């Protein structure tokens, strides 16, 4: 009866990943009802089912119950186990969808996680593997999760609709996280990027680089965009191209932007010149929004602050995305933690959009399965 009282109940299919991840970390069971109950094709989608299977693989002793129509899910979390694993992601969402969840869980496993994920590496919906590699890994390092074994390696690229990409994600385990004071993003010193092309002319990548530089060179001399043309088996099963740009500041803040071409057979053809220019503009917009963490990783930063030691952590963010706002509500219900939120108007520092200073005291989460040697 005690277990039933602690069970959190939600309705609808939104924020399924957030709820499963927080449920696993807090150890609180979860019930989600009415998952797309009104639609012609009710219940969980294949990419959600695949995410649930992934959670099942990295934990030990989880109990998952789904009713026949797939509209109700009951999840009782087990212990985070880790180890060497493989998982085939559903091609309807990119690997980034799964990787974002793993980045939250990986530091708290019993054994260091080493997982091979297969599927779509770059699409137009989720953060690509390139962006997570460039932004999320440095963020984990800020909280004291680092070492040789922290890496994301792209073995093959896969574009939608068929995918065929493959990546390796490895992450060491930590007993506790250190608190951070990360309030001054600093000035931008350099821009790096990758222009990739698979199963199309390698010239595409060069054309994207030229057009992106035509915009960015007005602001900064130190720009290097690497072209990545994968051949043969490592180019996946569908053609496509795209670009991922990151701006790095003197204080180690990394802001990112990315764009990918339309999947084969969907939408109008995109010119590489247009894509390069638009990607550069997106990067400038992200710089304008600013903050010490870019908008893709806001929720990851807030989660790591929450799980830190019982000490004050502060992070300056750009405007909060709707996803992050919902994440804050979930943090309150799973961990009973509240953030102090102060808005900083641009007048105070004459730069960019409105910023938000997030402050919290960590809950002192410690990795129970990590024995002290």
C-alpha positions in Angstrom: 0.0 0.0 0.0 2.9 2.3 0.7 4.2 1.8 -2.8 0.8 2.7 -4.3 0.6 6.0 -2.4 4.0 7.1 -3.9 2.9 6.3 -7.5 2.7 9.4 -9.7 -0.1 9.5 -12.2 -0.2 11.4 -15.5 -2.4 11.5 -18.6 -1.4 11.9 -22.2 1.6 11.1 -24.3 3.5 14.3 -23.8 6.9 14.4 -22.0 7.0 10.6 -21.8 10.8 10.5 -21.8 11.1 13.1 -19.0 8.7 11.1 -16.8 10.4 7.8 -17.4 13.9 9.2 -16.7 12.9 11.1 -13.6 10.9 8.1 -12.3 14.0 5.9 -12.8 16.3 8.3 -10.9 13.9 9.0 -8.1 12.7 5.4 -7.8 9.0 6.4 -7.8 6.6 4.3 -9.8 4.7 5.9 -12.6 1.3 5.4 -14.2 0.4 7.2 -17.5 -3.1 6.9 -18.8 -5.0 8.0 -21.9 -2.0 7.8 -24.2 -3.4 9.1 -27.5 -6.7 7.6 -26.4 -8.8 9.7 -28.8 -6.8 9.1 -32.0 -7.6 6.6 -34.7 -4.3 4.8 -33.9 -4.3 4.9 -30.1 -1.5 4.0 -27.7 2.3 4.2 -27.7 4.2 4.8 -31.0 7.0 2.6 -32.0 9.7 5.1 -31.0 8.2 5.4 -27.5 8.0 1.6 -27.2 11.7 1.5 -28.3 12.6 4.0 -25.6 10.8 2.0 -23.0 12.8 -1.1 -24.1 16.0 0.9 -23.9 15.2 1.9 -20.3 14.5 -1.7 -19.6 17.9 -2.7 -20.9 19.9 -0.3 -18.8 18.0 -1.1 -15.6 17.7 -4.3 -13.6 14.4 -5.4 -12.2 12.1 -2.8 -13.8 8.5 -3.7 -14.0 6.6 -2.4 -17.1 3.0 -3.1 -17.7 1.2 -1.9 -20.9 -2.5 -2.6 -21.6 -3.6 -4.2 -24.8 -4.4 -1.0 -26.7 -1.1 0.6 -25.4 -3.0 3.6 -23.9 -2.0 2.9 -20.3 1.6 2.4 -19.1 2.6 1.4 -15.6 6.3 1.6 -14.8 8.0 0.6 -11.6 11.7 1.5 -11.8 14.5 -1.0 -11.0 18.1 -0.3 -10.3 20.3 1.4 -13.0 22.7 -1.3 -14.1 24.6 -0.2 -17.2 27.3 -2.4 -18.8 27.9 -3.1 -22.5 24.8 -2.9 -24.5 23.3 -2.5 -28.0 20.0 -1.0 -29.0 18.3 -0.6 -32.4 16.4 2.7 -32.2 13.2 3.2 -34.1 13.9 5.1 -37.4 10.9 7.4 -36.9 13.0 9.5 -34.4 16.7 10.1 -34.4 19.2 8.6 -32.1 19.3 12.0 -30.3 15.9 11.2 -28.9 17.3 8.2 -27.1 20.7 9.6 -26.3 19.1 12.6 -24.4 17.5 10.2 -22.0 20.7 8.2 -21.6 22.8 11.3 -20.9 20.6 11.9 -17.8 20.9 8.3 -16.5 24.4 7.2 -17.5 26.4 8.8 -14.6 24.3 6.9 -12.0 24.7 3.3 -13.3 26.2 0.5 -11.3 28.6 -0.4 -14.1 30.0 2.2 -16.6 27.7 2.4 -19.6 29.0 1.5 -23.1 26.2 1.3 -25.6 26.0 1.0 -29.4 22.9 2.8 -30.8 21.7 2.2 -34.3 19.3 4.3 -36.4 19.0 7.8 -37.7 21.9 10.0 -36.6 20.7 13.4 -38.0 17.1 14.5 -38.7 15.0 17.7 -38.4 13.2 16.9 -35.2 15.6 15.9 -32.4 19.1 17.2 -31.5 21.6 15.3 -33.7 24.4 13.2 -32.3 26.8 15.9 -33.5 25.2 18.6 -31.3 25.0 16.4 -28.3 28.6 15.4 -28.7 29.6 19.1 -29.0 27.4 20.5 -26.2 26.3 17.8 -23.7 29.6 16.2 -23.1 31.4 19.5 -22.0 28.3 20.1 -19.8 28.7 16.8 -18.0 32.4 17.6 -17.5 31.4 20.8 -15.7 29.6 18.7 -13.1 32.6 16.4 -12.6 31.6 13.6 -14.9 34.7 13.2 -17.0 37.6 10.9 -17.9 38.9 8.9 -20.8 35.8 6.9 -21.1 33.3 9.8 -21.7 32.7 9.8 -25.4 30.3 9.8 -28.3 31.7 8.3 -31.4 29.9 8.3 -34.8 30.7 5.1 -36.6 28.2 5.6 -39.4 25.8 8.3 -40.4 22.2 7.6 -41.1 19.7 10.0 -42.6 15.9 9.5 -42.4 13.7 7.8 -43.5 15.8 4.6 -43.5 18.6 5.4 -41.0 21.4 2.9 -40.9 23.6 5.0 -38.7 25.5 3.8 -35.7 27.1 5.5 -32.7 28.9 4.5 -29.6 28.2 6.3 -26.3 30.3 5.6 -23.2 30.1 7.3 -19.9 31.9 6.7 -16.5 29.9 6.4 -13.3 30.1 8.9 -10.4 29.2 8.6 -6.8 28.2 12.3 -6.5 28.0 15.4 -8.6 29.8 18.6 -7.8 27.8 21.9 -7.6 28.4 24.5 -10.3 28.4 28.3 -10.4 28.1 29.0 -14.0 26.8 32.5 -14.4 29.0 34.3 -16.8 28.9 33.0 -20.4 31.8 35.2 -21.6 32.5 36.5 -25.1 32.5 34.3 -28.1 36.0 33.4 -29.3 35.6 30.8 -32.0 33.1 29.0 -34.2 33.5 25.3 -35.1 31.2 23.1 -37.1 30.6 20.0 -39.3 29.0 20.0 -42.7 28.2 16.4 -43.5 26.9 14.7 -46.7 25.9 11.1 -47.2 25.0 9.5 -50.5 25.1 12.9 -52.3 28.0 14.7 -54.0 30.7 15.7 -51.6 30.5 19.2 -53.1 27.3 19.7 -51.1 29.3 20.0 -47.9 31.7 22.6 -49.4 28.8 24.7 -50.7 27.2 24.7 -47.2 30.5 25.8 -45.6 31.0 28.6 -48.1 27.5 30.1 -47.5 27.7 29.7 -43.7 31.1 31.5 -43.7 29.7 34.3 -45.8 27.5 35.3 -42.9 29.7 34.3 -39.9 32.9 35.9 -41.2 31.4 39.4 -40.6 31.5 38.7 -36.9 34.5 36.6 -36.2 37.8 35.5 -37.9 38.3 32.2 -36.1 35.9 29.9 -38.0 36.6 26.3 -38.9 33.9 24.1 -40.4 35.0 20.6 -41.0 33.5 18.7 -44.0 32.5 15.1 -43.3 31.7 13.0 -46.3 31.0 9.4 -45.4 31.3 6.7 -48.1 30.1 3.2 -48.6 28.7 1.2 -45.7 29.3 4.1 -43.2 26.9 6.4 -45.1 23.7 4.7 -44.0 20.7 3.9 -46.2 19.3 7.2 -47.3 20.8 10.3 -49.0 21.0 13.7 -47.2 23.2 16.5 -45.9 23.2 19.0 -43.1 25.2 21.1 -40.8 26.0 21.5 -37.2 27.6 24.7 -35.9 28.9 25.5 -32.4 30.1 28.8 -30.9 32.5 28.6 -28.0 33.1 31.4 -25.5 36.2 32.3 -23.5 34.6 30.8 -20.4 33.9 27.4 -22.0 30.2 27.9 -22.8 29.2 26.2 -26.0 26.1 27.2 -28.0 24.9 25.2 -31.0 22.6 25.3 -34.0 21.9 22.7 -36.7 19.9 22.0 -39.8 19.4 18.9 -41.9 18.0 18.5 -45.5 14.5 17.2 -46.0 14.2 13.4 -45.9 14.2 11.7 -49.3 10.8 11.9 -50.9 9.4 14.4 -48.4 9.0 18.2 -48.9 10.9 20.4 -51.4 14.6 19.9 -52.2 16.8 22.2 -50.1 19.7 24.0 -51.6 22.9 23.5 -49.6 23.6 27.3 -49.9 20.3 28.1 -48.3 20.8 25.5 -45.6 24.2 26.9 -44.7 23.0 30.4 -44.5 20.0 29.4 -42.4 22.1 27.4 -40.1 24.5 30.4 -39.5 21.5 32.6 -38.8 20.2 30.0 -36.3 23.5 30.0 -34.6 23.5 33.8 -34.3 20.0 33.6 -32.8 21.2 31.1 -30.2 24.0 33.4 -29.4 21.5 36.2 -29.0 19.4 34.1 -26.6 22.7 33.3 -24.9 23.1 31.9 -21.4 25.7 29.5 -20.2 23.9 26.4 -21.6 22.3 26.3 -25.0 18.6 25.6 -25.4 18.9 21.9 -26.2 20.6 21.1 -22.9 18.7 23.3 -20.5 16.8 20.4 -18.9 20.0 18.3 -18.6 21.8 21.1 -16.7 18.8 21.6 -14.4 18.6 17.9 -13.7 22.3 17.7 -12.8 21.9 20.7 -10.6 19.0 19.0 -8.8 21.0 15.8 -8.2 24.1 17.7 -7.0 25.3 17.7 -3.4 23.5 19.7 -0.8 25.1 22.9 -1.9 24.0 25.9 -4.0 24.2 25.6 -7.8 23.6 28.6 -10.1 23.3 28.6 -13.9 22.4 31.4 -16.2 20.1 30.3 -19.1 18.6 32.0 -22.1 14.8 32.1 -22.3 13.4 28.8 -21.1 11.9 26.5 -23.8 8.4 25.1 -23.2 10.1 21.6 -22.7 12.3 23.0 -19.9 9.3 24.7 -18.2 7.5 21.4 -18.1 10.7 19.7 -16.9 10.8 22.1 -13.9 7.3 21.0 -13.0 8.3 17.4 -13.2 11.3 18.0 -11.0 9.0 19.4 -8.4 6.7 16.4 -8.4 9.4 13.7 -8.5 12.1 15.3 -6.2 10.1 18.1 -4.4 12.7 20.6 -5.5 12.0 24.2 -6.4 14.3 26.5 -8.3 14.7 30.2 -7.6 14.2 31.9 -10.9 15.4 35.5 -11.4 15.1 37.2 -14.8 18.0 39.3 -15.9 17.0 42.0 -18.5 19.4 42.8 -21.3 19.9 46.4 -20.0 22.0 45.1 -17.2 24.7 43.6 -19.4 23.8 45.1 -22.9 23.8 41.7 -24.5 21.2 39.6 -26.3 17.8 38.5 -25.1 16.4 38.1 -21.6 18.3 35.7 -19.4 17.1 33.7 -16.5 19.3 32.9 -13.4 18.4 29.5 -12.0 19.4 28.7 -8.4 18.8 25.6 -6.4 20.2 23.5 -3.6 20.9 20.0 -4.7 19.1 17.0 -3.1 22.4 15.3 -2.3 21.6 12.4 -4.6 24.2 9.7 -4.4 24.7 6.7 -6.6 23.6 3.9 -4.3 24.9 1.1 -6.4 28.4 2.5 -6.6 30.4 0.9 -3.8 33.1 3.1 -2.1 36.5 1.6 -2.6 
